[in-house]
């Protein structure tokens, strides 16, 4: 590539894709296109609309550092507010004209020194640089349960909520116990005639309440932006401290674990408390934040079922103890396939796809790239810090790194960049060596682990992520052309 602006393709118009587009525009690059499979921006915040939806990262930290929002109504922002925020950002930075909506990328192949891209509708284009901003939470996971297709009531996934279904007075069943399931329990309990949660794995719950911000506080934030900056700084430091707890045993880890255990002890009924007691260490799975989950389970007409599901039939769910739980509505709060990074369709040098390259385990170079895939950059991909942190902060770090790579190409230093195999091997060995001290390897199954039980997240602190990703080491890259 000569010294010129590259043509860039971004897959996904969620949080990371929008951020990447803003960075490109700031650098004076206009020759880029975002391909978005849906009809609007927002990513997972567009897909999820279930009752009680909130982010588990505080609102002032879950926003772009350069685009604060003084009007957050709660400590943990409600989903509709987050979606509105991203829609407003897309409009403010004039990004909509760069987005092709309803265009799912079906294939992206490295051919003749460029990326050849084709969408499911048949649209074709080429790009010098391909940026995968798909994220880990976009492919819904549906449970394989015998007879589930025979259920005669209403059934839908929590990330495809059917708002046409009347819930008032209905017998509602929820399969799952992750954040989505926990968040929807309180609002569903207010309308259901009977509410049943089917639990496979108990979760540790952090009892942080969702404090509401008053109109006065929001007005002060608008008048004095420094208040929002200080609030963001406070929560950033809190979550950086948390990032130390998950990767290193010590006082922080024990303190958080004690909070979880004390919260569990607040459940007075011994039988219910036993059902809610996990058999693994706090933070081994992603912590669930809720101050109303345990109180909801104590309500009349709310049940927690821990017997395994045997099958689903027309009238409801039959558990392994032989009991039939009759239901009118069944919600599958079963999350996402967190290892479906949305890049299986990407084919690099020699006709090797990323899916094939990851056949023996998901590996990357510093969460950003892969050997044999020139000018491919991933945002919030494998080996990113995804454990109870702000993914916006993660993406800001990564987009800053990617922009330095793009600038290097623009300056004519090379036509293509891809991490070399040796640097990628060293990173992976260091990653594996650090995993032993993390809480994720203490004995639980979670979406942080690949099929071999190897964590696919960042095994060091958030500070180290910021420090190591501050600038690329171009000696770790194969460079072609000049």
C-alpha positions in Angstrom: 0.0 0.0 0.0 1.4 3.4 -0.9 1.0 6.4 1.3 -2.7 6.9 1.0 -5.8 6.4 3.0 -6.9 2.7 3.1 -10.5 1.6 2.3 -11.9 0.1 5.5 -14.8 -2.2 6.2 -16.2 -2.5 9.7 -18.5 -5.5 10.6 -21.1 -4.4 13.1 -22.7 -1.1 14.2 -22.7 -1.8 17.9 -20.7 0.0 20.6 -17.3 -0.9 19.1 -18.2 -0.4 15.5 -19.5 3.1 16.1 -16.4 3.9 18.2 -14.1 2.7 15.4 -16.0 4.9 12.9 -15.6 8.0 15.1 -11.9 7.3 15.4 -11.5 7.0 11.6 -13.4 10.3 11.1 -11.3 12.1 13.7 -8.2 10.9 11.7 -9.7 12.4 8.5 -10.5 9.0 7.0 -13.8 9.0 5.2 -13.4 5.9 2.9 -15.0 3.3 5.2 -18.2 1.3 5.4 -20.0 -0.3 8.3 -22.0 -3.5 7.5 -24.8 -4.1 10.0 -27.0 -7.2 9.8 -29.9 -5.5 11.6 -31.9 -2.4 10.7 -30.5 0.0 13.3 -27.4 0.6 15.5 -26.9 -0.6 19.1 -25.8 -4.2 18.9 -26.7 -6.2 22.0 -28.6 -3.2 23.4 -30.8 -3.3 20.3 -31.4 -7.0 20.6 -32.2 -7.2 24.3 -35.5 -5.5 25.4 -36.6 -7.8 28.3 -38.2 -6.4 31.5 -35.6 -5.2 34.0 -32.8 -4.9 31.5 -29.8 -3.0 32.9 -26.1 -2.9 32.4 -24.0 -4.4 35.2 -21.4 -1.6 34.7 -22.1 1.8 36.2 -23.6 4.3 33.7 -20.9 6.9 34.0 -18.2 4.3 33.2 -20.3 2.6 30.5 -20.1 5.6 28.2 -17.5 6.9 25.8 -14.9 8.9 27.7 -15.2 11.7 25.1 -19.0 11.7 25.1 -20.3 11.9 28.7 -24.0 11.7 29.4 -25.3 13.8 32.3 -28.8 12.4 32.1 -28.3 8.8 33.2 -31.2 8.1 35.5 -29.6 5.2 37.5 -26.3 4.0 38.7 -26.7 0.9 36.4 -28.2 2.3 33.2 -31.5 0.8 31.9 -31.2 -0.9 28.5 -33.4 1.6 26.6 -31.3 4.5 27.9 -28.1 2.8 26.6 -29.7 2.2 23.2 -30.8 5.9 23.1 -27.3 7.0 24.0 -25.7 5.0 21.1 -28.4 6.2 18.7 -27.7 9.8 19.7 -23.9 9.3 19.3 -24.4 7.8 15.8 -26.4 10.9 14.8 -24.2 13.5 16.5 -21.1 12.1 14.7 -23.0 11.7 11.4 -22.3 8.0 11.2 -25.6 6.8 9.7 -24.5 7.6 6.2 -21.6 5.2 6.5 -23.7 2.3 7.6 -25.3 -0.4 5.3 -28.2 -1.7 7.4 -29.7 -5.1 6.8 -26.4 -6.3 5.3 -25.0 -9.3 7.1 -21.4 -10.1 6.0 -21.5 -13.7 4.6 -17.9 -13.9 3.6 -14.7 -11.9 3.8 -11.7 -13.4 1.9 -8.2 -12.2 1.5 -7.6 -12.2 -2.2 -5.0 -10.4 -4.4 -3.8 -8.2 -1.6 -7.3 -7.0 -0.3 -10.4 -8.2 1.5 -13.2 -9.3 -0.8 -16.4 -9.0 1.1 -19.9 -10.3 0.2 -23.1 -9.8 2.1 -26.0 -12.3 2.4 -28.0 -10.1 0.0 -25.2 -10.4 -2.6 -23.6 -7.0 -2.2 -19.9 -7.1 -2.9 -17.1 -4.8 -2.1 -13.3 -4.7 -1.4 -11.4 -3.3 1.5 -7.7 -2.8 2.4 -8.5 -3.2 6.1 -11.2 -5.4 7.8 -12.3 -4.6 11.3 -14.5 -7.2 13.1 -16.6 -5.3 15.7 -19.1 -8.2 16.2 -18.4 -8.8 19.9 -19.1 -12.0 21.8 -22.8 -11.5 22.6 -24.7 -11.6 19.4 -25.5 -15.3 18.6 -28.3 -16.5 20.8 -27.9 -19.8 22.6 -31.0 -22.1 22.5 -31.1 -25.0 24.9 -31.4 -28.5 23.5 -34.3 -29.9 25.5 -36.5 -32.8 24.4 -40.0 -31.8 23.4 -39.4 -28.0 23.5 -41.1 -27.6 20.1 -44.3 -29.2 21.5 -45.0 -26.5 24.0 -48.4 -24.9 23.3 -47.8 -21.7 25.2 -45.8 -18.7 24.2 -42.0 -19.3 24.0 -39.2 -16.9 23.1 -35.5 -16.1 23.9 -34.8 -13.3 26.3 -32.9 -11.5 23.5 -35.9 -11.8 21.2 -38.6 -10.7 23.6 -42.1 -10.9 22.2 -43.8 -7.7 23.5 -47.1 -8.7 21.9 -47.5 -11.5 24.5 -49.7 -10.5 27.4 -47.9 -11.5 30.7 -50.4 -10.3 33.2 -52.0 -13.2 35.1 -49.9 -15.8 33.3 -47.8 -18.7 34.6 -44.3 -17.8 33.5 -41.3 -20.0 33.5 -37.7 -18.7 33.1 -34.9 -21.1 32.1 -31.6 -19.7 33.2 -29.9 -18.0 36.1 -27.5 -15.5 34.5 -27.8 -11.7 34.6 -30.7 -11.6 32.2 -32.7 -14.1 34.1 -32.0 -12.5 37.4 -32.8 -9.0 36.2 -36.2 -10.0 34.8 -37.4 -11.9 37.9 -38.5 -8.9 39.9 -40.6 -7.2 37.2 -42.1 -10.5 36.0 -43.1 -11.3 39.6 -45.2 -8.1 39.7 -47.4 -9.3 36.8 -47.3 -13.1 36.7 -49.9 -15.3 38.5 -47.0 -17.6 39.2 -43.3 -17.3 38.3 -40.9 -20.2 38.2 -37.2 -20.1 37.7 -35.5 -23.3 36.4 -32.0 -23.2 37.8 -29.1 -25.4 36.5 -26.3 -23.6 38.2 -26.5 -21.3 41.2 -25.0 -17.9 40.9 -23.1 -15.6 43.3 -25.0 -12.3 43.7 -23.4 -9.0 44.6 -26.0 -6.9 46.4 -25.4 -3.5 44.8 -28.6 -1.5 44.6 -29.5 0.4 41.4 -29.5 3.9 42.9 -31.7 6.4 41.1 -30.1 9.8 40.1 -32.4 12.7 41.0 -33.3 15.5 38.6 -31.2 17.9 40.7 -28.1 15.6 40.4 -28.6 15.4 36.6 -29.0 19.2 36.4 -25.8 19.7 38.4 -24.0 17.3 36.1 -25.1 19.4 33.1 -24.0 22.6 34.8 -20.7 21.2 36.1 -19.3 18.4 33.8 -16.5 17.8 36.3 -19.0 16.0 38.5 -19.5 13.4 35.8 -15.8 13.0 35.2 -15.1 12.5 38.9 -18.0 9.9 39.1 -16.6 8.1 36.0 -13.1 8.1 37.6 -14.5 6.7 40.8 -16.2 3.8 39.1 -13.2 3.2 36.8 -10.9 2.8 39.8 -13.5 0.5 41.5 -13.6 -1.8 38.5 -9.9 -1.7 38.0 -9.6 -2.9 41.6 -12.1 -5.7 40.7 -9.9 -6.6 37.8 -7.1 -7.3 40.2 -9.3 -9.5 42.4 -10.2 -11.9 39.5 -6.5 -12.4 38.4 -4.7 -12.4 41.7 -5.6 -14.0 45.0 -5.6 -11.6 47.9 -7.5 -9.2 50.1 -9.6 -7.8 47.2 -10.8 -11.3 46.1 -11.6 -12.3 49.7 -13.5 -9.1 50.3 -15.7 -9.5 47.3 -16.2 -13.2 48.2 -17.3 -12.2 51.7 -19.8 -9.7 50.3 -21.4 -12.5 48.2 -21.5 -14.9 51.0 -23.0 -12.4 53.4 -25.6 -11.6 50.9 -26.5 -15.3 50.5 -26.7 -15.6 54.3 -29.5 -13.0 54.2 -31.8 -15.7 52.8 -33.4 -17.0 56.0 -35.0 -20.2 54.7 -32.4 -22.9 54.9 -33.8 -25.0 52.0 -33.9 -22.0 49.7 -30.5 -20.8 50.8 -29.1 -24.3 50.0 -30.5 -24.2 46.5 -28.9 -20.8 46.0 -25.5 -21.8 47.2 -23.0 -22.2 44.3 -20.4 -25.0 44.4 -17.6 -22.8 43.1 -15.7 -19.7 44.2 -17.2 -16.2 43.8 -16.1 -14.5 40.5 -15.3 -17.9 38.9 -18.3 -17.1 36.7 -19.3 -13.5 35.9 -20.8 -12.0 39.0 -24.4 -11.1 38.9 -25.3 -7.7 40.4 -28.7 -7.5 42.0 -30.3 -6.2 45.2 -33.8 -7.5 44.5 -33.2 -11.1 43.3 -33.2 -12.8 46.7 -36.2 -10.8 48.0 -38.1 -11.7 44.8 -37.6 -15.4 45.4 -39.2 -15.0 48.9 -42.4 -13.8 47.4 -45.6 -15.8 47.3 -46.1 -17.3 43.9 -42.4 -17.4 43.0 -40.6 -20.7 42.9 -37.0 -21.8 42.3 -36.7 -25.2 40.8 -33.3 -27.0 40.9 -34.4 -30.4 39.7 -33.1 -31.0 36.2 -35.4 -30.6 33.2 -36.4 -33.9 31.7 -38.4 -32.6 28.8 -40.9 -30.0 27.7 -44.5 -31.0 26.8 -47.6 -29.1 25.6 -48.6 -27.9 29.0 -45.2 -27.0 30.5 -41.9 -28.4 31.8 -41.5 -31.9 33.3 -38.5 -32.1 35.7 -36.5 -35.2 36.6 -38.5 -35.7 39.8 -41.6 -36.5 37.7 -43.3 -33.2 38.4 -45.0 -31.2 35.6 -44.8 -27.4 36.0 -47.7 -26.0 34.0 -46.9 -22.8 32.2 -48.4 -20.3 29.8 -45.2 -18.5 28.9 -41.7 -19.9 28.7 -38.7 -17.5 28.5 -35.3 -18.9 27.4 -32.9 -16.8 29.3 -30.0 -19.0 28.1 -27.7 -16.3 26.9 -25.4 -16.3 23.9 -22.8 -18.5 22.3 -19.9 -16.4 23.7 -17.4 -18.2 21.5 -19.2 -17.3 18.2 -17.2 -14.2 17.5 -19.0 -13.6 14.2 -15.8 -14.0 12.2 -16.1 -17.6 11.1 -16.7 -16.3 7.6 -13.3 -14.6 7.5 -10.8 -16.4 5.3 -7.1 -15.4 5.3 -4.0 -16.3 3.4 -3.9 -19.8 1.9 -7.7 -20.2 2.1 -7.6 -20.8 5.9 -10.6 -19.5 7.8 -10.5 -18.2 11.4 -12.7 -21.1 12.4 -10.0 -23.5 11.0 -7.2 -21.5 12.6 -9.0 -21.8 15.9 -9.8 -25.5 15.6 -7.4 -26.4 18.4 -8.3 -23.4 20.6 -9.2 -19.7 20.2 -5.9 -17.8 20.1 -5.0 -14.2 19.2 -2.2 -11.8 19.3 -3.1 -9.4 22.1 -6.8 -9.8 21.4 -6.3 -7.7 18.2 -5.1 -9.9 15.3 -4.1 -13.3 14.0 -1.1 -14.5 11.9 -2.1 -15.2 8.3 -4.9 -12.6 8.4 -3.4 -9.4 7.0 -4.9 -6.1 7.9 -7.6 -7.8 10.1 -8.3 -6.2 13.4 -10.7 -7.5 16.1 -12.5 -5.4 18.7 -13.6 -7.0 22.0 -12.6 -10.4 20.5 -10.9 -13.4 22.2 -8.4 -12.5 25.0 -10.0 -9.1 25.6 -10.7 -8.3 29.2 -14.4 -9.2 29.4 -14.8 -10.1 33.1 -17.2 -7.6 34.8 -15.5 -4.6 33.3 -16.6 -1.8 31.0 -16.4 -3.1 27.4 -16.5 0.6 26.3 -13.2 1.2 28.1 -11.8 -2.0 26.5 -12.9 -0.9 23.1 -11.4 2.6 23.5 -8.0 1.0 24.3 -8.3 -1.3 21.3 -9.4 1.3 18.8 -6.5 3.5 19.8 -4.2 0.6 19.1 -5.8 -0.2 15.8 -5.7 3.5 14.7 -1.9 3.5 15.2 -1.7 0.4 13.0 -3.8 2.1 10.3 -1.8 5.3 10.6 1.4 3.2 10.0 -0.2 1.9 6.9 -1.2 5.3 5.8 2.3 6.6 6.1 3.4 4.0 3.6 5.5 1.9 6.0 3.9 -1.3 4.7 1.0 -2.4 2.5 -0.2 -5.1 5.0 0.3 -5.9 8.7 -0.4 -9.2 10.5 1.0 -10.5 13.8 3.8 -13.0 13.2 3.5 -16.5 14.5 6.4 -16.2 17.0 5.0 -13.1 18.7 1.5 -14.8 18.8 3.0 -18.0 20.3 4.9 -16.0 23.0 1.7 -14.0 23.9 -0.3 -17.3 24.2 2.4 -18.9 26.4 2.5 -15.9 28.7 -1.3 -15.9 28.8 -1.4 -19.6 29.8 1.3 -19.0 32.4 -0.8 -16.3 34.0 -4.0 -18.2 34.1 -3.1 -20.3 37.1 -3.6 -17.3 39.5 -6.9 -16.3 38.1 -10.2 -17.1 39.7 -11.6 -18.5 36.4 -9.5 -21.7 36.9 -10.7 -22.5 40.4 -13.2 -25.1 39.3 -16.3 -24.0 37.4 -17.6 -23.9 33.9 -18.2 -20.5 32.3 -18.2 -18.8 29.0 -14.8 -17.4 30.0 -13.4 -20.9 29.1 -12.9 -22.5 25.8 -13.7 -26.2 25.1 -10.3 -27.2 26.6 -11.0 -25.3 29.8 -8.5 -22.5 28.9 -9.8 -19.0 29.7 -10.2 -16.8 26.6 -10.1 -13.6 28.4 -7.2 -11.3 29.6 -5.5 -12.9 32.6 -3.9 -9.7 33.9 -5.2 -6.4 35.3 -7.0 -3.7 33.5 -4.0 -1.4 34.1 -1.7 -3.8 32.4 -4.1 -3.9 29.5 -4.0 -0.2 29.2 -0.2 -0.2 29.5 0.6 -3.0 27.0 -1.9 -1.8 24.5 -0.8 1.8 24.6 1.2 1.4 21.3 1.9 -1.4 18.9 5.3 -3.1 18.7 5.7 -3.3 15.0 8.6 -5.8 15.3 5.9 -8.3 16.3 4.2 -7.9 12.8 4.8 -9.4 9.4 5.0 -6.4 7.1 4.5 -6.7 3.3 5.2 -3.9 0.8 6.2 -0.3 1.5 
